[in-house]
Amino acid sequence: MSFNGSEGGTITLATGKKLTEAFKSAFPTQVKGRFFGKDKLNQILNQQGCNGIRMYFGLDANGVMELVLCGADQNENDMLNVIMDLSIPCPTSCGTANDLNR
């Protein structure tokens, strides 16, 4: 199989709520989410041959869940020239409470 850039899909708010609630129930002490600015995401996506972003789960030195992002090409290979972390956690930066971040 190869990536064509259209992988993934949209879900309903109800499905998103169910998924995030299950995560929070299983990992009550972890952050709820992470934020990456569009300029940083575009650094990955604008690489020659990049068809999307792969996200790996990681743990920092304090045991807090992190996301490590890199590009992936059409052959499903990681592109390791631009690797992102240093995202903004929720909490503390969650915005207005909604069904995904309560």
C-alpha positions in Angstrom: 0.0 0.0 0.0 1.2 3.6 -0.6 0.0 6.9 0.8 -1.8 9.3 -1.6 -2.4 12.2 0.8 -6.1 11.5 1.4 -5.8 9.0 4.2 -7.9 9.5 7.4 -11.4 10.8 7.7 -13.9 12.9 9.6 -15.9 11.8 12.5 -18.9 13.2 14.3 -18.7 15.2 17.5 -20.5 12.3 19.3 -17.8 9.8 18.1 -15.0 12.3 19.1 -16.6 12.7 22.5 -16.7 9.0 23.0 -13.1 8.5 22.0 -11.8 11.4 24.2 -13.9 10.2 27.2 -12.5 6.7 26.9 -8.9 8.1 26.8 -9.5 10.3 29.9 -11.1 7.3 31.7 -8.1 5.1 30.9 -5.5 7.7 31.5 -6.9 10.2 34.1 -3.6 11.9 34.9 -2.5 12.5 31.3 -2.9 15.6 29.3 -6.1 15.7 27.3 -4.6 17.0 24.1 -1.8 18.8 22.3 -1.7 21.9 20.1 0.7 22.5 17.2 0.5 25.8 15.3 -0.2 25.7 11.6 3.2 27.2 10.7 4.9 24.3 12.4 2.6 21.7 10.7 3.2 23.4 7.4 7.0 23.0 7.9 6.4 19.2 7.8 3.8 19.2 5.1 5.8 21.5 2.8 8.7 19.1 2.5 9.2 17.8 -1.0 7.4 14.4 -1.3 5.5 14.7 2.0 2.0 13.1 1.8 1.0 13.7 5.4 2.0 13.7 9.0 2.7 10.6 11.1 2.2 11.0 14.9 4.1 8.9 17.4 3.1 8.7 21.1 5.9 9.3 23.6 6.5 9.9 27.2 8.6 12.8 28.6 10.9 12.5 31.6 7.9 13.1 33.9 5.8 10.4 32.3 3.5 12.9 30.5 2.3 11.8 27.1 3.8 13.6 24.1 3.3 13.6 20.4 6.3 13.3 18.1 5.4 14.4 14.5 7.2 13.8 11.2 6.2 13.7 7.6 5.6 10.5 5.7 6.1 10.0 2.0 4.0 8.1 -0.5 5.9 4.9 0.3 4.8 5.1 3.9 8.4 6.1 5.0 9.0 8.6 7.7 10.7 11.8 6.6 13.2 12.7 9.4 14.4 16.1 8.3 11.8 17.9 10.3 10.6 16.3 13.6 8.2 18.2 15.9 7.3 18.0 19.6 7.2 21.0 22.0 3.4 21.2 21.6 1.2 23.1 23.9 -0.7 20.8 26.4 -4.4 20.9 27.4 -4.6 21.5 30.2 -3.5 24.3 30.6 -4.3 25.7 27.2 -7.7 24.2 26.4 -9.9 27.1 25.4 -13.6 27.0 26.2 -14.9 23.8 27.6 -16.6 21.5 25.0 -17.5 17.9 24.5 -13.9 17.0 23.5 -11.9 18.7 26.3 -14.1 18.4 29.5 
